[in-house]
Amino acid sequence: MSETRSGWRGFSWQARAKRSAPHLPHAGLTSLTIGALGVVFGAIGTSPLYAIDQIFFGPAAVAATPENALGASSLVIWTITLVGAITYALLMLRAENDGEGGVFALYGLLHKYRFQGARVLLWALMLGAGLLFGDGMITPAISVLSAVEGLEVAAPNLAHFVAPLTVAILTALFALQFKGASRVGAIFGPLTLLWFVVIAAFGLAEIARAPEILAAFNPLHGLAFLANSGPRETLWVLSALILVVTGGEAMYADLGHFGAKPIRIAWFAVVFPALLLNYLGQCAHLLRGAPIPGDKLFFSLIPTPLLVPVILLATLATVSASQALISGTFSLAWQAIGIGFAPRLEVQHTHQAHAGQIYIPAANWGLYAGSIALVIAFGSSMAIAAAYGLAVAGVMLITSLAMIMVARRYWRWSRLQTALVWGPLTFVNAAFLVASSMKFFEGGFVPLTVGLAIFLAMATWRWGRKATFAAYAARSKLTMGEVVELHRSCTSFVERNALVMAPAAVRRMSDRAPALVGLLWNRYGVFPRNLVLVEVVHPKVPYIHENRYHVTVFDRDSARGCVIGVELRFGFMEEPNVERYLADMARHHEIDLPADPHRWVVHVAHENLLPAKDMNFLKMLRFRLFLFLRLVSRPAYYGYGLGDEVQLSAEILPVKVR
């Protein structure tokens, strides 16, 4: 009969429990609010640099008449209100998963429910994650480029330096990522606060010159503007309009870093009014027929003596926005690894006190290559904007569809309540996606291609891991009961403390032992005196608060040693340092191992994957892609912290994948 127990025990329970606590914000409300300004709102805060230009000087090419200026301004006001204020600030921030937000937090919320279309919706969320990676490439390119383009207004003869200078700034930004964002991050919040104050002031000055623009708060002006436009022109306007809320999704993605209250305060006290004032100011500038040098509406608001300082401030603000998207992409990749959707890439922690500050070289240089390619290929923010909207609209529509099920299943809303709230919001996002699809051949294919490629890689990795585990488990011949009998029959033992990584749970005598245990028995004819089987489980939740581990004692004798099974659980936001937890368990006599990991030997299996003979062409392509992903992935035992101090013994096992 096996003995089982779980949870943390011993006098140091509180110290150990802190390891499993979620990454909650601990700073004061004021500092968190200012920090949120720099990290959360950098992208949406710099959208005034290029968004309105797309309506009047981009593919939409709307005539800059007073009526159109008033109508466009009304559409901008209500787009920011519906998408930014209502959808994200008020509603999305309620959909927290153990304090965390973002695509994978939504995935975790919905994964446990079984409803019609659940699988399709979960796959759509994976596609949304892929689109966010595409967004992470585009945002640094368009943000920095749009700021540097202010040189064309200040000194037109320097226009040919815009692209090279943008490339240089982006190169420096990505090259410094390995140092971490903690030192630079301290200035992001105050810098972005200054940016919002400046753009609000210039917008307010223009409104004072043409106060009739305030009539734009009446939504009828926006509806009349659309009604007077043809179907094609309406779609072009909507495809440009989505740009005013690009970066709004960061409010939900960064929920775990700052909390809902600081994000809402920053939005409603600073960001929302500053954006409204600046956009109203830009349209007021159009309404009164003022000149627009270089078709750069934002910089037309700036008095000539202040133009160069504002260009420098805009550049710094866009660097801040780019840093936020880059760091956000690192976090997204970290979550994908933790939830089992991405290969275990090299992850470097850049701050000892903050586990969330990480650097992922592969993601960093992938984003860099994509951003530089966009700057060189498109050459202007006006051209890149065509590629930008499709990614944002796709993510927002997928998020809205997921929120319908969150409202019904998680919040227990009625059908009527859900339809009245999320029906119109989903319709708006669907309209933006349809309109943005018109830009597919003008650049919209870029984020969609990146998103589909990331989605294909995640789906393939998920399939390959499942297929590998199934094939490896099929090689197992011994049950745990048989392992215990063999261990008891040994008259001599290998005098070592051995751990064997287990792909599946070992809690009962009838459970299959890892195939590696049978290989060790067949090879040596004896077992280690102390044999510990370790399974690492990743529930689709951000953090594990209780029942971190489960210990099953199959056999224990002071003379013969022991056979013990250990299950360790980690959420997708946690660092799965198995070695540290096992050492802690050994120190408190939870398992029969010496507390010093140098006296352990960990046996791991390295599968030599072989395709089944009846595998068809498409499955073979998927199998080959999985093999490539395994090449760039660190082995699981390194990802779990094993091998830092523990001796590793790797066995190569041929495994046939079907």
Secondary structure in CASP SS format (residue, H / E / C, confidence):
PFRMAT SS
TARGET T0000
AUTHOR 0000-0000-0000
METHOD secondary structure of the structure
MODEL  1
M C 1.00
S C 1.00
E E 1.00
T E 1.00
R E 1.00
S E 1.00
G C 1.00
W C 1.00
R C 1.00
G C 1.00
F C 1.00
S C 1.00
W H 1.00
Q H 1.00
A H 1.00
R H 1.00
A H 1.00
K H 1.00
R H 1.00
S H 1.00
A C 1.00
P C 1.00
H C 1.00
L C 1.00
P C 1.00
H C 1.00
A C 1.00
G C 1.00
L H 1.00
T H 1.00
S H 1.00
L H 1.00
T H 1.00
I H 1.00
G H 1.00
A H 1.00
L H 1.00
G H 1.00
V H 1.00
V C 1.00
F C 1.00
G H 1.00
A H 1.00
I H 1.00
G H 1.00
T C 1.00
S H 1.00
P H 1.00
L H 1.00
Y C 1.00
A H 1.00
I H 1.00
D H 1.00
Q H 1.00
I H 1.00
F H 1.00
F C 1.00
G C 1.00
P C 1.00
A C 1.00
A C 1.00
V C 1.00
A C 1.00
A C 1.00
T C 1.00
P H 1.00
E H 1.00
N H 1.00
A H 1.00
L H 1.00
G H 1.00
A H 1.00
S H 1.00
S H 1.00
L H 1.00
V H 1.00
I H 1.00
W H 1.00
T H 1.00
I H 1.00
T H 1.00
L H 1.00
V H 1.00
G H 1.00
A H 1.00
I H 1.00
T H 1.00
Y H 1.00
A H 1.00
L H 1.00
L H 1.00
M H 1.00
L H 1.00
R H 1.00
A C 1.00
E C 1.00
N E 1.00
D C 1.00
G C 1.00
E E 1.00
G C 1.00
G C 1.00
V H 1.00
F H 1.00
A H 1.00
L H 1.00
Y H 1.00
G H 1.00
L H 1.00
L H 1.00
H H 1.00
K C 1.00
Y C 1.00
R C 1.00
F C 1.00
Q C 1.00
G C 1.00
A H 1.00
R H 1.00
V H 1.00
L H 1.00
L H 1.00
W H 1.00
A H 1.00
L H 1.00
M H 1.00
L H 1.00
G H 1.00
A H 1.00
G H 1.00
L H 1.00
L H 1.00
F H 1.00
G H 1.00
D H 1.00
G H 1.00
M H 1.00
I H 1.00
T H 1.00
P H 1.00
A H 1.00
I H 1.00
S H 1.00
V H 1.00
L H 1.00
S H 1.00
A H 1.00
V H 1.00
E C 1.00
G C 1.00
L H 1.00
E H 1.00
V H 1.00
A H 1.00
A C 1.00
P H 1.00
N H 1.00
L H 1.00
A H 1.00
H H 1.00
F H 1.00
V H 1.00
A H 1.00
P H 1.00
L H 1.00
T H 1.00
V H 1.00
A H 1.00
I H 1.00
L H 1.00
T H 1.00
A H 1.00
L H 1.00
F H 1.00
A H 1.00
L C 1.00
Q H 1.00
F H 1.00
K H 1.00
G C 1.00
A C 1.00
S H 1.00
R H 1.00
V H 1.00
G H 1.00
A H 1.00
I H 1.00
F H 1.00
G H 1.00
P H 1.00
L H 1.00
T H 1.00
L H 1.00
L H 1.00
W H 1.00
F H 1.00
V H 1.00
V H 1.00
I H 1.00
A H 1.00
A H 1.00
F H 1.00
G H 1.00
L H 1.00
A H 1.00
E H 1.00
I H 1.00
A H 1.00
R H 1.00
A C 1.00
P H 1.00
E H 1.00
I H 1.00
L H 1.00
A H 1.00
A H 1.00
F H 1.00
N C 1.00
P H 1.00
L H 1.00
H H 1.00
G H 1.00
L H 1.00
A H 1.00
F H 1.00
L H 1.00
A H 1.00
N C 1.00
S C 1.00
G C 1.00
P H 1.00
R H 1.00
E H 1.00
T H 1.00
L H 1.00
W H 1.00
V H 1.00
L H 1.00
S H 1.00
A H 1.00
L H 1.00
I H 1.00
L H 1.00
V H 1.00
V H 1.00
T C 1.00
G C 1.00
G C 1.00
E C 1.00
A H 1.00
M H 1.00
Y H 1.00
A H 1.00
D C 1.00
L H 1.00
G H 1.00
H H 1.00
F H 1.00
G C 1.00
A H 1.00
K H 1.00
P H 1.00
I H 1.00
R H 1.00
I H 1.00
A H 1.00
W H 1.00
F H 1.00
A H 1.00
V H 1.00
V H 1.00
F H 1.00
P H 1.00
A H 1.00
L H 1.00
L H 1.00
L H 1.00
N H 1.00
Y H 1.00
L H 1.00
G H 1.00
Q H 1.00
C H 1.00
A H 1.00
H H 1.00
L H 1.00
L H 1.00
R C 1.00
G C 1.00
A C 1.00
P C 1.00
I C 1.00
P H 1.00
G H 1.00
D H 1.00
K C 1.00
L H 1.00
F H 1.00
F H 1.00
S H 1.00
L C 1.00
I C 1.00
P C 1.00
T H 1.00
P H 1.00
L H 1.00
L H 1.00
V H 1.00
P H 1.00
V H 1.00
I H 1.00
L H 1.00
L H 1.00
A H 1.00
T H 1.00
L H 1.00
A H 1.00
T H 1.00
V H 1.00
S H 1.00
A H 1.00
S H 1.00
Q H 1.00
A H 1.00
L H 1.00
I H 1.00
S H 1.00
G H 1.00
T H 1.00
F H 1.00
S H 1.00
L H 1.00
A H 1.00
W H 1.00
Q H 1.00
A H 1.00
I H 1.00
G H 1.00
I H 1.00
G C 1.00
F C 1.00
A C 1.00
P C 1.00
R C 1.00
L C 1.00
E C 1.00
V C 1.00
Q E 1.00
H E 1.00
T C 1.00
H C 1.00
Q C 1.00
A C 1.00
H C 1.00
A C 1.00
G C 1.00
Q C 1.00
I E 1.00
Y E 1.00
I C 1.00
P H 1.00
A H 1.00
A H 1.00
N H 1.00
W H 1.00
G H 1.00
L H 1.00
Y H 1.00
A H 1.00
G H 1.00
S H 1.00
I H 1.00
A H 1.00
L H 1.00
V H 1.00
I H 1.00
A H 1.00
F H 1.00
G C 1.00
S C 1.00
S H 1.00
M H 1.00
A H 1.00
I H 1.00
A H 1.00
A H 1.00
A H 1.00
Y H 1.00
G H 1.00
L H 1.00
A H 1.00
V H 1.00
A H 1.00
G H 1.00
V H 1.00
M H 1.00
L H 1.00
I H 1.00
T H 1.00
S H 1.00
L H 1.00
A H 1.00
M H 1.00
I H 1.00
M H 1.00
V H 1.00
A H 1.00
R H 1.00
R H 1.00
Y H 1.00
W C 1.00
R C 1.00
W C 1.00
S C 1.00
R H 1.00
L H 1.00
Q H 1.00
T H 1.00
A H 1.00
L H 1.00
V H 1.00
W H 1.00
G H 1.00
P H 1.00
L H 1.00
T H 1.00
F H 1.00
V H 1.00
N H 1.00
A H 1.00
A H 1.00
F H 1.00
L H 1.00
V H 1.00
A H 1.00
S H 1.00
S H 1.00
M H 1.00
K H 1.00
F H 1.00
F H 1.00
E H 1.00
G H 1.00
G H 1.00
F H 1.00
V H 1.00
P H 1.00
L H 1.00
T H 1.00
V H 1.00
G H 1.00
L H 1.00
A H 1.00
I H 1.00
F H 1.00
L H 1.00
A H 1.00
M H 1.00
A H 1.00
T H 1.00
W H 1.00
R H 1.00
W H 1.00
G H 1.00
R H 1.00
K H 1.00
A H 1.00
T H 1.00
F H 1.00
A H 1.00
A H 1.00
Y H 1.00
A H 1.00
A H 1.00
R C 1.00
S C 1.00
K C 1.00
L C 1.00
T E 1.00
M H 1.00
G H 1.00
E H 1.00
V H 1.00
V H 1.00
E H 1.00
L H 1.00
H H 1.00
R H 1.00
S H 1.00
C C 1.00
T C 1.00
S C 1.00
F C 1.00
V E 1.00
E E 1.00
R E 1.00
N E 1.00
A E 1.00
L E 1.00
V E 1.00
M E 1.00
A C 1.00
P C 1.00
A C 1.00
A C 1.00
V C 1.00
R C 1.00
R C 1.00
M C 1.00
S C 1.00
D C 1.00
R E 1.00
A C 1.00
P C 1.00
A H 1.00
L H 1.00
V H 1.00
G H 1.00
L H 1.00
L H 1.00
W H 1.00
N H 1.00
R H 1.00
Y H 1.00
G C 1.00
V C 1.00
F C 1.00
P E 1.00
R E 1.00
N E 1.00
L E 1.00
V E 1.00
L E 1.00
V E 1.00
E E 1.00
V E 1.00
V E 1.00
H C 1.00
P C 1.00
K C 1.00
V C 1.00
P C 1.00
Y C 1.00
I C 1.00
H C 1.00
E C 1.00
N C 1.00
R C 1.00
Y E 1.00
H E 1.00
V E 1.00
T E 1.00
V E 1.00
F E 1.00
D E 1.00
R E 1.00
D E 1.00
S C 1.00
A C 1.00
R C 1.00
G E 1.00
C E 1.00
V E 1.00
I E 1.00
G E 1.00
V E 1.00
E E 1.00
L E 1.00
R E 1.00
F C 1.00
G C 1.00
F C 1.00
M C 1.00
E C 1.00
E C 1.00
P C 1.00
N C 1.00
V H 1.00
E H 1.00
R H 1.00
Y H 1.00
L H 1.00
A H 1.00
D H 1.00
M H 1.00
A H 1.00
R H 1.00
H C 1.00
H C 1.00
E C 1.00
I C 1.00
D C 1.00
L C 1.00
P C 1.00
A C 1.00
D C 1.00
P H 1.00
H H 1.00
R H 1.00
W E 1.00
V E 1.00
V E 1.00
H E 1.00
V E 1.00
A E 1.00
H E 1.00
E E 1.00
N E 1.00
L E 1.00
L E 1.00
P E 1.00
A C 1.00
K C 1.00
D C 1.00
M C 1.00
N C 1.00
F H 1.00
L H 1.00
K H 1.00
M H 1.00
L H 1.00
R H 1.00
F H 1.00
R H 1.00
L H 1.00
F H 1.00
L H 1.00
F H 1.00
L H 1.00
R H 1.00
L H 1.00
V H 1.00
S C 1.00
R C 1.00
P C 1.00
A H 1.00
Y H 1.00
Y H 1.00
G H 1.00
Y C 1.00
G C 1.00
L C 1.00
G C 1.00
D C 1.00
E C 1.00
V C 1.00
Q E 1.00
L E 1.00
S E 1.00
A E 1.00
E E 1.00
I E 1.00
L E 1.00
P E 1.00
V E 1.00
K E 1.00
V E 1.00
R C 1.00
END
